[in-house]
């Protein structure tokens, strides 16, 4: 009697195989061994069970940069709950750079900056957890962080991971500045990945390598998300450029491991409402992290409505976990699409040009058979169109988009 592990729908089941060699069993065993060999690195390094859908929350950097303190973080946690954003899925309150002292303490530990975080990070984590939310923190895979105001974690990975765990941290954004030792990003990030798994706490690992060494090709074995681009800026040209850069890596995304084209700029004032709608729609379709980057303590109604659209968020959080991508474009007129659970398809018609135009998504471009009949749900207008056949067309104004969920009959 021999024992063999067979992988079925992501779950390892132990089967006892007798002397009868069934062809189907043999095939499943071969497939299981191949999957195990290809996936062993991921299970060993980052099997933390987190990020089965893209992370949602808030990050301090885009709006506040280094001007942060514990009062701001507490008020942001309060606002996340009171506005209802927590209720639609935004969970993480992430502190970015500049939270720590310039130097480590006498035992080599990172310490919170006394002037801005006098209560310490553990007390802040307790406060955030008391709101039903999770706390994220920031460090760097170099000798200093990008602001050069506090130490990085290079050479201190295990010690820092244990510190974060002892504070109750739930999320680590790990940047890529000040590598003075000439060590490859993959190795530096692997060291922190291993350290987090040894820390005794499940901590979401967000790699911020900026896409320089094509992290999509190696980061799925190390973390839950990885930056595919440089920093976003609050303007149309940079946002659209980053969307294109991120798109090329779509096939690498999967539940537990996501491409990250950087945080949301929605609400920071550099784009129009319609441009922000496009930003949010494409990030949702592309299964990007939805990390709010504005001051949610003073949200206007328009920004809140953009960020809290449950139907758009549902596309991002769809359990199938397949990143949508650009499937057709004619100049600045683009069709983006991706499959959803239950055989549905999400579609964005995006006009990046300077004048109103008709944009058409043909079934052949979005993975539907030519004979398929669908009901089309407009996710921003919250209206439905029944029995649509062959194609979906709409007039789309300059720098705007339309977003749909298609349900086949």
Secondary structure, DSSP 8 states (H G I E B T S, - for coil): -EEEEEEETTEEEEEEE-S---HHHHHHHHHHHHHHHHHHHHHHHH-----SS--EEEESHHHHTT---HHHHHHHHHHHHHTSTGGGT--EEE--SS-B-SS--TTS---B-TTT-TTHHHHHHHHHHHTT-EEEEEEESSSB-TTSSSB--TT-HHHHHHHHHHHT--EEEEE-----S---HHHHHHHHHHHHHTTTS--EEEE--TTTT-GGGTGGGT-SEEE-SS---SSHHHHHHHHHHHHTTGGG-BTTBEEE-----TTSSSS-HHHHHHHHHHHHHTT--EEE-S-GGG--HHHHHHHT-HHHHHHHT-TT----EEEEEETTEEEEEEE-GGG-EEEEEEE-SSS-EEEEEEHHHHT--TT-EEEEEETTTTEEEEEEESEEEEEE-TTEEEEEEEEE-
